[in-house]
Amino acid sequence: MGVALALAERTRGATAPNPNVGCVIVRSGRVVGRGWTQAGGRPHAEAMALAEAGDAARGATAYVTLEPCAHVSVRGPACSDLLVAAGVARVAAALRDPDPRTAGAGFARLAAAGIAVETGVRADAARRSMAGFLTRRRFGRPQVTLKLATSLDGCIAMADGTSRWITGAEARAHAHLERSRHEAILVGRGTFAADAPRLDVRLAGLESRGPRRVMLSGTLEPGRHPSLRWGDGGGGRRGGEREADGWTIIARAADIATLDGVDHVLVEGGAQTAAAFLAADLVDRLLLYRAPILIGGGLPAIGAIGIDLSAAHGRWAAVDARQLGSDRLEVYERARSD
């Protein structure tokens, strides 16, 4: 299942509205087929793994991160039917599919065909892997990750706005990898105006995985804007007009629910935009890149969010921490009751 989970990561942020699923087929202790949901949602992971396994799938065990689908689509057959036809002996799955078109029907179809079914295998890891799909199903909106790159004292820039570079090359490369795993990346109008961010993916081999660009603005009308004006320089900022073609404008943080084909949103700036998402309790995951520097009197990472300190504890759970060059990455998830 660990291999299946790793395979599923290959297209996280590229399969919406379908989940990113991984599948491994094992026979007599040997992997005979591997698959993962392809960009755009098809083929499904099971179809890809079975095609690679061929006749070797008969009598094998299929490890899959989500219940095999039970519905036939114009884009392809039901994976539960494919597994039955291939003659697998056992299916080990991490999660039940919340899609009502499947929702247990896939497992039932496998069991009716005499295939042994085991569920809940590494379920927590699978929930984290498919968080975007599951969040959309549960809350009707994408999963939101808030990325913050700060000094040790919580600043994102000098007092004059200079911010290049707070973190080092390794941390910035990791942030670009995160961009490639999201369908959309969002900044506030202030960040757009001040920094003219490209918001692309600058990693070899992943340049095509640049996310859709979204701007939060309470003053601009939602829709397309031919050009927007930013500041006239200073602190590494550029002046002039920036073409805004290809940008989506939303008026409120909650409007992310209206973004079609988006199950993962990465919020990158600035402080007031971060505050807006936190105040609305729309942040599901925090990426905190912390550089070993002190600024003092710099610009804060987050604006006021109006939280009661007595209720602040217990909202965030640490799930990962690692060193990236001289910088430290900490990952937190919002603790929500079922």
C-alpha positions as CSV (number, residue, x, y, z in Angstrom):
1,M,0.0,0.0,0.0
2,G,2.9,2.3,0.6
3,V,3.9,2.0,-3.0
4,A,0.3,2.6,-4.2
5,L,0.2,5.8,-2.0
6,A,3.5,7.0,-3.6
7,L,2.2,6.4,-7.1
8,A,-1.0,8.4,-6.3
9,E,1.2,11.4,-5.5
10,R,2.4,11.6,-9.1
11,T,-0.8,13.3,-10.2
12,R,-2.0,15.0,-7.1
13,G,-3.5,18.3,-8.2
14,A,-4.0,17.1,-11.8
15,T,-7.0,14.7,-11.7
16,A,-9.9,16.8,-10.4
17,P,-12.8,16.2,-10.1
18,N,-11.6,12.6,-9.9
19,P,-9.4,11.5,-7.0
20,N,-5.7,10.8,-7.4
21,V,-5.5,7.0,-6.7
22,G,-2.7,4.5,-6.8
23,C,-2.8,0.8,-7.4
24,V,-0.3,-2.0,-7.2
25,I,-0.9,-5.6,-8.2
26,V,1.2,-8.3,-6.5
27,R,1.4,-12.0,-7.4
28,S,3.6,-14.5,-5.5
29,G,5.4,-11.7,-3.8
30,R,6.3,-9.9,-7.1
31,V,4.8,-6.6,-8.4
32,V,3.2,-7.4,-11.7
33,G,1.3,-4.1,-12.3
34,R,1.4,-0.5,-11.2
35,G,-1.0,2.3,-11.9
36,W,-2.0,5.8,-10.9
37,T,-4.9,8.0,-12.0
38,Q,-3.7,9.9,-15.0
39,A,-3.9,13.7,-15.5
40,G,-7.5,14.7,-16.3
41,G,-8.9,11.8,-14.3
42,R,-8.5,8.9,-16.8
43,P,-7.4,6.1,-17.1
44,H,-8.0,5.1,-13.5
45,A,-5.3,3.6,-11.5
46,E,-6.7,0.1,-11.5
47,A,-7.2,0.1,-15.3
48,M,-3.6,1.2,-15.8
49,A,-2.2,-1.5,-13.3
50,L,-4.3,-4.3,-14.8
51,A,-3.2,-3.4,-18.3
52,E,0.4,-3.7,-17.2
53,A,-0.2,-7.0,-15.3
54,G,-2.1,-8.7,-18.1
55,D,-2.6,-12.4,-17.4
56,A,-0.4,-12.2,-14.3
57,A,-3.3,-10.4,-12.5
58,R,-5.2,-13.7,-12.2
59,G,-5.0,-14.9,-8.6
60,A,-3.1,-11.8,-7.5
61,T,-3.7,-9.2,-4.8
62,A,-4.6,-5.6,-5.8
63,Y,-3.6,-2.9,-3.4
64,V,-5.6,0.3,-4.1
65,T,-5.8,3.5,-2.2
66,L,-9.6,4.0,-2.8
67,E,-12.5,1.7,-3.3
68,P,-12.7,0.6,-7.0
69,C,-15.5,2.5,-8.8
70,A,-18.7,0.8,-9.5
71,H,-20.2,3.1,-12.1
72,V,-19.7,2.9,-15.8
73,S,-18.6,6.2,-17.5
74,V,-18.5,7.3,-21.1
75,R,-14.8,7.8,-20.3
76,G,-14.2,4.2,-19.2
77,P,-15.5,1.0,-17.6
78,A,-16.0,0.5,-13.8
79,C,-12.8,-0.6,-12.1
80,S,-14.6,-3.1,-9.9
81,D,-15.8,-4.9,-13.1
82,L,-12.2,-4.8,-14.5
83,L,-10.9,-6.4,-11.4
84,V,-13.5,-9.2,-11.5
85,A,-12.8,-9.8,-15.2
86,A,-9.1,-10.0,-14.5
87,G,-9.6,-12.7,-11.9
88,V,-7.8,-11.1,-9.0
89,A,-8.1,-13.1,-5.8
90,R,-7.9,-10.3,-3.2
91,V,-8.3,-6.5,-3.0
92,A,-6.8,-4.5,-0.2
93,A,-8.2,-0.9,-0.1
94,A,-7.4,2.1,2.1
95,L,-10.7,4.0,1.9
96,R,-14.4,3.6,1.0
97,D,-15.3,5.9,-1.9
98,P,-17.7,8.7,-0.7
99,D,-19.0,9.2,-4.3
100,P,-22.6,8.0,-4.1
101,R,-22.2,6.3,-7.4
102,T,-19.9,3.8,-5.7
103,A,-20.0,4.2,-1.9
104,G,-19.7,0.6,-1.0
105,A,-21.1,-0.8,-4.2
106,G,-17.6,-1.4,-5.5
107,F,-16.7,-3.6,-2.5
108,A,-20.0,-5.4,-2.8
109,R,-19.4,-6.2,-6.4
110,L,-16.0,-7.6,-5.7
111,A,-17.3,-9.7,-2.8
112,A,-20.2,-11.1,-4.8
113,A,-17.6,-12.3,-7.4
114,G,-15.8,-14.2,-4.6
115,I,-12.9,-11.8,-4.3
116,A,-11.6,-11.3,-0.7
117,V,-11.9,-7.7,0.3
118,E,-9.9,-6.0,3.1
119,T,-10.5,-2.3,3.9
120,G,-8.9,0.4,6.0
121,V,-5.3,-0.4,5.1
122,R,-3.2,2.7,5.8
123,A,-6.5,4.7,5.8
124,D,-5.0,7.8,7.5
125,A,-2.2,8.2,4.8
126,A,-4.8,7.7,2.1
127,R,-7.0,10.4,3.5
128,R,-4.1,12.8,3.5
129,S,-3.1,11.8,-0.1
130,M,-6.7,12.4,-1.4
131,A,-7.5,15.3,0.9
132,G,-8.6,17.6,-2.0
133,F,-11.1,15.1,-3.3
134,L,-12.4,14.3,0.1
135,T,-12.6,17.9,1.2
136,R,-14.7,18.7,-1.9
137,R,-17.0,15.8,-1.1
138,R,-17.3,16.8,2.6
139,F,-17.5,20.6,2.5
140,G,-18.3,21.4,-1.1
141,R,-15.0,23.3,-1.6
142,P,-11.3,22.6,-2.3
143,Q,-8.7,21.8,0.3
144,V,-6.8,25.0,1.2
145,T,-3.1,25.0,2.0
146,L,-1.7,28.3,3.4
147,K,2.0,28.7,2.6
148,L,4.1,31.0,4.8
149,A,7.8,31.8,4.4
150,T,9.0,33.7,7.5
151,S,11.9,34.7,9.6
152,L,12.2,33.3,13.1
153,D,10.3,36.3,14.4
154,G,7.3,35.7,12.0
155,C,8.1,38.4,9.4
156,I,7.6,37.9,5.7
157,A,9.6,41.0,4.6
158,M,11.5,44.0,5.8
159,A,9.6,47.0,6.9
160,D,10.1,48.5,3.4
161,G,8.7,45.4,1.8
162,T,12.0,43.8,0.7
163,S,11.6,40.0,0.8
164,R,14.0,38.5,-1.7
165,W,15.0,36.0,-0.4
166,I,14.0,35.1,3.1
167,T,14.3,31.4,2.6
168,G,17.0,29.5,0.8
169,A,17.1,27.6,-2.5
170,E,16.0,24.2,-1.0
171,A,12.9,25.7,0.6
172,R,12.0,27.5,-2.5
173,A,12.3,24.4,-4.6
174,H,10.1,22.5,-2.2
175,A,7.5,25.3,-2.5
176,H,7.6,25.0,-6.3
177,L,6.9,21.2,-5.8
178,E,3.9,22.1,-3.7
179,R,2.7,24.4,-6.5
180,S,2.8,21.5,-8.9
181,R,0.4,19.6,-6.6
182,H,-2.4,22.2,-6.7
183,E,-4.8,23.1,-9.4
184,A,-5.0,26.7,-8.3
185,I,-2.7,29.2,-6.5
186,L,-4.1,32.3,-4.9
187,V,-2.8,35.7,-3.8
188,G,-4.4,39.0,-2.8
189,R,-4.6,42.0,-5.0
190,G,-2.0,43.7,-2.8
191,T,0.5,41.0,-3.5
192,F,-0.3,41.1,-7.2
193,A,0.1,44.8,-7.4
194,A,3.3,45.0,-5.3
195,D,5.2,41.9,-6.5
196,A,3.8,40.9,-9.9
197,P,4.2,37.2,-9.0
198,R,4.6,34.7,-11.8
199,L,3.1,31.8,-9.7
200,D,4.5,29.2,-12.1
201,V,6.4,26.0,-11.4
202,R,10.2,26.4,-12.0
203,L,11.3,22.8,-11.5
204,A,12.8,20.8,-14.4
205,G,10.2,18.4,-15.8
206,L,7.3,20.0,-14.0
207,E,7.0,23.3,-15.8
208,S,3.7,22.3,-17.4
209,R,2.2,21.7,-14.0
210,G,1.8,25.4,-13.2
211,P,-1.5,26.0,-11.3
212,R,-4.4,28.2,-12.3
213,R,-3.9,31.8,-11.0
214,V,-6.5,33.3,-8.7
215,M,-6.7,36.7,-7.1
216,L,-8.7,37.7,-4.0
217,S,-10.0,41.2,-4.4
218,G,-13.0,42.9,-2.7
219,T,-13.0,45.8,-5.1
220,L,-12.6,44.2,-8.5
221,E,-15.5,42.6,-10.2
222,P,-15.2,38.8,-10.6
223,G,-14.1,37.8,-14.1
224,R,-11.3,38.7,-16.6
225,H,-9.4,41.9,-16.5
226,P,-7.2,43.0,-19.4
227,S,-4.6,44.8,-17.2
228,L,-4.0,45.9,-13.6
229,R,-1.6,48.4,-12.3
230,W,1.0,47.7,-9.7
231,G,3.5,49.8,-7.7
232,D,6.3,51.8,-9.2
233,G,9.2,49.9,-7.8
234,G,11.3,49.7,-4.7
235,G,12.1,46.7,-2.5
236,G,12.5,44.4,-5.5
237,R,9.1,45.4,-6.9
238,R,8.4,46.3,-10.5
239,G,6.4,49.2,-12.0
240,G,4.1,49.5,-14.9
241,E,1.1,47.4,-16.0
242,R,0.8,43.7,-15.8
243,E,-1.4,41.7,-18.1
244,A,-4.0,39.8,-16.1
245,D,-5.3,37.5,-18.8
246,G,-5.7,34.1,-17.4
247,W,-6.4,35.2,-13.8
248,T,-9.6,34.4,-12.0
249,I,-10.9,37.1,-9.6
250,I,-12.9,36.2,-6.5
251,A,-14.4,38.6,-4.1
252,R,-14.4,36.5,-0.9
253,A,-12.4,33.6,0.5
254,A,-15.5,31.4,0.4
255,D,-15.7,31.9,-3.4
256,I,-13.1,29.2,-3.8
257,A,-16.1,26.8,-3.8
258,T,-17.0,28.1,-7.2
259,L,-13.7,27.2,-8.9
260,D,-14.5,24.4,-11.3
261,G,-12.1,21.6,-11.6
262,V,-10.1,22.7,-8.5
263,D,-9.8,20.4,-5.5
264,H,-6.5,22.0,-4.1
265,V,-5.9,25.7,-3.6
266,L,-2.5,27.0,-2.4
267,V,-2.7,30.4,-0.8
268,E,0.6,32.3,-1.0
269,G,0.1,35.9,0.0
270,G,-0.2,38.3,1.5
271,A,-0.9,38.9,5.2
272,Q,-4.4,40.2,4.8
273,T,-5.3,37.3,2.4
274,A,-3.9,34.8,4.8
275,A,-6.0,36.4,7.6
276,A,-9.1,36.3,5.5
277,F,-8.8,32.6,5.0
278,L,-7.9,31.9,8.6
279,A,-10.7,34.1,9.9
280,A,-13.2,32.2,7.7
281,D,-11.8,28.9,9.0
282,L,-11.0,27.8,5.4
283,V,-7.4,26.7,5.9
284,D,-7.0,22.9,6.1
285,R,-3.2,22.8,6.0
286,L,-0.3,25.1,6.9
287,L,3.1,25.0,5.3
288,L,5.5,27.1,7.5
289,Y,9.0,27.6,6.0
290,R,11.1,29.3,8.7
291,A,14.5,30.8,7.9
292,P,17.1,31.1,10.7
293,I,17.1,34.9,10.6
294,L,15.7,37.7,12.7
295,I,14.3,40.8,11.1
296,G,12.7,42.9,13.9
297,G,10.1,45.4,12.9
298,G,9.3,43.7,9.6
299,L,6.0,43.0,7.9
300,P,4.0,40.3,9.8
301,A,3.0,37.1,8.0
302,I,-0.6,37.3,9.0
303,G,-3.0,40.1,9.8
304,A,-5.5,40.1,12.6
305,I,-7.9,37.1,12.6
306,G,-10.0,38.0,15.7
307,I,-9.4,34.7,17.4
308,D,-10.1,34.2,21.1
309,L,-6.8,33.0,22.7
310,S,-8.7,30.6,25.0
311,A,-10.0,28.8,21.9
312,A,-6.7,28.9,19.9
313,H,-5.1,25.8,21.3
314,G,-5.9,22.4,19.8
315,R,-6.9,23.8,16.4
316,W,-3.7,22.7,14.6
317,A,-1.9,19.3,14.7
318,A,1.7,18.9,13.6
319,V,2.0,16.2,10.9
320,D,5.5,16.7,9.5
321,A,8.8,18.6,10.0
322,R,12.0,18.5,8.1
323,Q,15.1,20.5,7.4
324,L,15.5,22.1,3.9
325,G,19.0,23.4,3.7
326,S,19.3,26.0,6.5
327,D,15.5,26.4,6.7
328,R,13.0,24.5,8.6
329,L,9.6,23.3,7.2
330,E,6.7,22.5,9.6
331,V,3.4,21.1,8.3
332,Y,0.2,21.4,10.3
333,E,-3.3,20.2,9.6
334,R,-6.5,21.8,10.9
335,A,-8.0,19.5,13.6
336,R,-11.7,19.1,12.7
337,S,-14.3,16.9,14.3
338,D,-16.0,14.3,12.1
